[in-house]
Amino acid sequence: MRVNDLMLQHQLPTQHAEHAQDILLRPAAVLLPLIPQAEGDYILFTLRSQKLRHHRGQISFPGGKKDESDRSLQYTALRETHEEIGIQAEQIHILGTLPSFATHTGFYIYPFVGRLPWPITFVPEAAEIDEVFQVPVKHLRNPAVYRLEWRELNGQNYPVHFYQYKHYTIWGITAHILHDFLSRL
C-alpha cells in the first residue's frame, strides 16, 4: 500500500499545540518514518538495546526526550533519529504530526510523521539500538495482526494496542502512535 503524501498531509496537523501539563511532564518527540518501496510503503521501527536501563528490548520509533538546547520538538525527533539510526535531518521530509499525549512514565510525547528516501543506509547506535526493521503498511492494516487489551494502572483502565509482525510484537506507546496513524489512512 502506498500512502498518498498529499492526502495524508490534510489529515495531519502541521504542528503540535502547546499543553499546560507540559510543565509537569518531560517533553519527548518521536518520528514515525515512512519508507517507499516498490510494493508499497513500509514503516521503520527500532528494537531497543538490551543494555538500556529503561524499555530494553522493546520496539519503538526513533526518538527521545527534548534537550534544553533543542530549538523545537521537531528538531528533537530529527536529532534523535540521527543519533539512533544515522539518518540526517535533511533526508527526512516531515509530513505532519499526530496528537501528543501523556504517558504514565512522566513524558509528554509529540509524534511526527516523516518520509525517508529509498534506498537509504541505517547506522544503528549500538548502545541504544539492537536492530532496525521495516514493516509493510499493508500488513499493519490487516485486522488479523491487531488486538486490543485493557490494562489497569493506578485504578484506571487503559487500552493497550498490539500488532504482530513475524516474531515482533509492537505494543505500548509505539502501537498507540501506530494505531492513531493507521486510523487516518
NORZIMO-V78006 format. One record per pair of residues at least 12 apart in sequence whose C-alpha atoms are under 10 Angstrom apart, sorted by the first residue. I is the first residue (numbers start at 1). J is the second residue. D is the distance in whole Angstrom. If there is no record, write none. Layout:
<<I,J,D> <I,J,D>>
//
This chain:
<<1,36,10> <1,37,9> <1,38,10> <1,39,7> <1,40,4> <1,41,6> <1,42,8> <1,136,8> <1,137,6> <1,138,5> <1,139,9> <1,141,9> <2,34,10> <2,35,10> <2,36,7> <2,37,8> <2,38,9> <2,39,8> <2,40,5> <2,41,5> <2,42,9> <2,136,10> <2,137,8> <2,138,8> <3,34,9> <3,35,10> <3,36,9> <3,40,8> <3,41,6> <3,42,9> <3,137,8> <3,138,10> <3,185,7> <4,41,10> <4,185,9> <5,95,7> <5,96,10> <5,114,10> <5,115,9> <6,95,9> <7,184,10> <7,185,9> <8,95,8> <8,96,8> <8,113,10> <8,181,10> <8,184,8> <8,185,7> <9,94,9> <9,95,6> <9,96,6> <9,97,9> <9,113,9> <10,95,9> <10,96,9> <10,184,10> <11,95,10> <11,96,9> <11,97,9> <11,98,9> <11,181,10> <11,184,7> <11,185,8> <12,95,7> <12,96,5> <12,97,6> <12,98,6> <12,99,9> <12,112,9> <12,113,9> <12,181,9> <12,184,8> <13,95,9> <13,96,6> <13,97,5> <13,98,7> <13,99,8> <13,112,10> <14,94,9> <14,95,8> <14,96,5> <14,97,6> <14,98,9> <14,112,9> <14,113,10> <15,73,9> <15,74,9> <15,96,7> <15,97,6> <15,98,9> <15,99,10> <15,110,10> <15,112,9> <16,73,9> <16,74,9> <16,96,9> <16,97,7> <16,98,8> <16,99,7> <16,100,7> <16,110,7> <16,111,9> <16,112,9> <17,99,9> <17,100,8> <17,110,10> <18,100,9> <19,100,9> <19,101,9> <19,108,9> <21,101,10> <21,102,8> <21,107,10> <21,108,8> <22,101,10> <22,102,9> <22,106,10> <22,107,8> <22,108,7> <22,109,10> <23,108,10> <24,106,8> <24,107,9> <24,108,9> <25,102,8> <25,103,9> <25,104,10> <25,105,9> <25,106,5> <25,107,5> <25,108,6> <25,109,9> <26,65,7> <26,66,8> <26,67,10> <26,102,9> <26,103,10> <26,105,9> <26,106,6> <26,107,5> <26,108,6> <26,109,8> <27,64,9> <27,65,6> <27,66,6> <27,67,9> <27,73,8> <27,76,10> <27,100,10> <27,101,10> <27,102,9> <27,106,9> <27,107,6> <27,108,5> <27,109,6> <27,110,8> <28,63,7> <28,64,5> <28,65,4> <28,66,5> <28,67,9> <28,73,7> <28,74,10> <28,76,7> <28,77,8> <28,80,10> <28,100,10> <28,102,10> <28,107,6> <28,108,6> <28,109,5> <28,110,6> <28,111,9> <29,61,10> <29,62,9> <29,63,6> <29,64,6> <29,65,6> <29,66,7> <29,72,10> <29,73,6> <29,74,7> <29,75,9> <29,76,6> <29,77,5> <29,78,9> <29,79,10> <29,80,8> <29,81,10> <29,100,9> <29,107,10> <29,108,8> <29,109,5> <29,110,5> <29,111,6> <29,112,7> <30,60,9> <30,61,6> <30,62,6> <30,63,4> <30,64,6> <30,65,9> <30,73,9> <30,74,8> <30,76,8> <30,77,5> <30,78,8> <30,79,10> <30,80,8> <30,81,8> <30,97,10> <30,109,7> <30,110,6> <30,111,5> <30,112,6> <30,113,9> <30,174,9> <30,177,10> <31,44,9> <31,45,10> <31,60,10> <31,61,6> <31,62,6> <31,63,6> <31,64,10> <31,74,9> <31,76,9> <31,77,6> <31,78,7> <31,80,9> <31,81,7> <31,92,10> <31,94,9> <31,97,9> <31,98,10> <31,110,9> <31,111,6> <31,112,5> <31,113,6> <31,114,7> <31,115,10> <32,44,7> <32,45,8> <32,60,9> <32,61,6> <32,62,8> <32,63,9> <32,77,9> <32,81,10> <32,94,10> <32,97,9> <32,98,9> <32,111,7> <32,112,6> <32,113,5> <32,114,6> <32,115,8> <32,174,9> <32,177,8> <32,178,8> <32,181,9> <33,45,8> <33,61,8> <33,62,8> <33,81,9> <33,92,8> <33,93,9> <33,94,9> <33,95,10> <33,112,8> <33,113,6> <33,114,5> <33,115,6> <33,116,6> <33,134,9> <34,92,9> <34,93,10> <34,94,10> <34,95,10> <34,113,7> <34,114,6> <34,115,5> <34,116,6> <34,117,9> <34,134,9> <34,135,10> <34,136,10> <34,137,9> <35,114,9> <35,115,6> <35,116,5> <35,117,6> <35,118,7> <35,119,9> <35,120,9> <35,134,8> <35,135,10> <35,136,9> <35,137,10> <36,115,8> <36,116,8> <36,117,7> <36,118,6> <36,119,9> <36,136,10> <37,117,9> <37,118,7> <37,119,9> <37,136,9> <38,118,10> <39,136,9> <39,138,10> <40,136,7> <40,137,7> <40,138,8> <41,115,10> <41,134,10> <41,135,9> <41,136,6> <41,137,6> <41,138,8> <42,115,10> <42,133,10> <42,134,6> <42,135,5> <42,136,4> <42,137,5> <42,138,8> <42,139,9> <42,140,9> <43,61,9> <43,114,10> <43,115,9> <43,116,10> <43,133,8> <43,134,5> <43,135,5> <43,136,6> <43,137,6> <43,140,9> <43,178,9> <44,60,9> <44,61,7> <44,62,9> <44,116,9> <44,132,7> <44,133,6> <44,134,4> <44,135,7> <44,136,9> <44,137,10> <45,59,7> <45,60,6> <45,61,5> <45,62,7> <45,131,8> <45,132,6> <45,133,5> <45,134,6> <45,135,8> <45,170,9> <45,174,9> <46,58,8> <46,59,6> <46,60,5> <46,61,6> <46,62,7> <46,84,9> <46,85,8> <46,124,9> <46,128,9> <46,129,7> <46,130,8> <46,131,6> <46,132,5> <46,133,6> <46,134,9> <47,59,5> <47,60,6> <47,61,9> <47,62,10> <47,124,10> <47,128,9> <47,129,6> <47,130,6> <47,131,5> <47,132,6> <47,133,8> <47,168,9> <47,170,10> <48,60,7> <48,61,9> <48,62,10> <48,84,10> <48,125,10> <48,126,9> <48,127,9> <48,128,6> <48,129,5> <48,130,6> <48,131,7> <48,132,9> <49,125,9> <49,126,7> <49,127,7> <49,128,5> <49,129,5> <49,130,5> <49,131,8> <50,127,9> <50,128,8> <50,129,8> <50,130,7> <51,126,9> <51,127,7> <51,128,7> <51,129,9> <51,130,9> <52,127,8> <52,128,7> <52,129,9> <56,128,9> <56,129,9> <56,130,10> <57,128,10> <57,129,9> <57,130,8> <57,131,10> <58,129,10> <58,130,10> <58,168,9> <58,169,9> <58,170,8> <58,171,8> <58,172,9> <58,174,9> <59,129,10> <59,131,9> <59,132,9> <59,133,10> <59,168,8> <59,169,8> <59,170,6> <59,171,8> <59,172,9> <59,173,10> <59,174,7> <59,175,9> <60,129,10> <60,132,10> <60,170,8> <60,171,9> <60,172,9> <60,173,8> <60,174,5> <60,175,9> <60,177,10> <61,77,10> <61,80,10> <61,81,9> <61,84,10> <61,111,9> <61,132,10> <61,173,9> <61,174,7> <61,175,10> <61,177,9> <61,178,9> <62,77,7> <62,78,9> <62,79,9> <62,80,6> <62,81,5> <62,82,9> <62,83,9> <62,84,7> <62,85,8> <62,129,9> <62,132,10> <63,76,7> <63,77,5> <63,78,8> <63,79,8> <63,80,5> <63,81,6> <63,82,9> <63,83,9> <63,84,8> <63,109,9> <63,110,10> <63,111,9> <63,112,10> <64,76,7> <64,77,7> <64,78,10> <64,79,9> <64,80,6> <64,81,9> <64,84,10> <64,107,10> <64,109,9> <64,110,10> <65,77,9> <65,80,9> <65,107,8> <65,108,9> <65,109,8> <65,110,10> <66,79,10> <66,80,9> <66,109,10> <67,79,10> <73,109,10> <73,110,7> <73,111,9> <73,112,9> <74,94,9> <74,96,10> <74,97,9> <74,110,8> <74,111,9> <74,112,7> <74,113,10> <75,89,8> <76,110,10> <77,89,9> <77,110,9> <77,111,8> <77,112,7> <77,113,10> <78,90,9> <78,91,10> <78,92,8> <78,94,9> <78,112,9> <78,114,10> <81,124,10> <82,122,9> <82,123,9> <82,124,9> <82,125,9> <83,123,9> <83,124,8> <83,125,7> <83,128,9> <84,122,9> <84,123,8> <84,124,6> <84,125,5> <84,126,8> <84,127,9> <84,128,7> <84,129,7> <84,132,10> <85,121,9> <85,122,5> <85,123,5> <85,124,4> <85,125,6> <85,126,9> <85,128,9> <85,129,8> <85,131,9> <85,132,8> <86,121,8> <86,122,6> <86,123,5> <86,124,6> <86,125,8> <87,116,9> <87,120,8> <87,121,8> <87,122,7> <87,123,8> <87,124,9> <88,116,10> <89,116,10> <90,116,10> <91,114,10> <91,115,8> <91,116,6> <91,117,7> <91,120,9> <92,113,10> <92,114,6> <92,115,6> <92,116,5> <92,117,7> <93,113,9> <93,114,5> <93,115,5> <93,116,7> <93,117,9> <94,112,7> <94,113,6> <94,114,4> <94,115,6> <94,116,9> <95,112,8> <95,113,6> <95,114,5> <95,115,7> <96,111,9> <96,112,6> <96,113,6> <96,114,7> <97,110,8> <97,111,6> <97,112,4> <97,113,6> <97,114,9> <97,181,9> <98,110,7> <98,111,5> <98,112,6> <98,113,7> <98,177,8> <98,178,10> <98,180,7> <98,181,7> <98,184,10> <99,111,7> <99,112,9> <99,177,9> <99,180,8> <99,181,9> <100,112,9> <100,177,9> <101,173,10> <101,177,10> <102,173,10> <103,173,8> <104,153,9> <104,154,10> <109,173,9> <109,177,10> <110,177,10> <111,174,10> <111,177,7> <111,178,10> <111,181,10> <112,177,10> <113,181,9> <133,168,10> <134,165,10> <135,165,7> <135,166,10> <135,168,10> <136,165,9> <137,182,8> <137,185,10> <139,163,10> <139,164,9> <139,165,8> <140,163,7> <140,164,8> <140,165,8> <140,178,9> <140,179,9> <140,182,8> <141,163,10> <141,179,9> <141,182,7> <141,183,9> <141,185,9> <142,163,10> <143,163,9> <144,163,9> <144,164,9> <145,162,8> <145,163,5> <145,164,5> <145,165,7> <145,166,10> <145,169,10> <146,161,7> <146,162,6> <146,163,5> <146,164,7> <146,165,10> <146,169,10> <146,170,10> <146,171,10> <146,175,10> <146,179,9> <147,160,9> <147,161,6> <147,162,5> <147,163,7> <147,164,9> <147,171,10> <148,160,6> <148,161,5> <148,162,6> <148,163,9> <148,171,10> <149,161,7> <149,162,8> <159,172,9> <159,176,9> <160,172,6> <160,173,8> <160,175,8> <160,176,7> <161,173,8> <161,174,9> <161,175,5> <161,176,6> <161,177,9> <161,178,9> <161,179,7> <162,174,9> <162,175,6> <162,176,8> <162,178,10> <162,179,9> <163,175,7> <163,178,9> <163,179,9>>
//
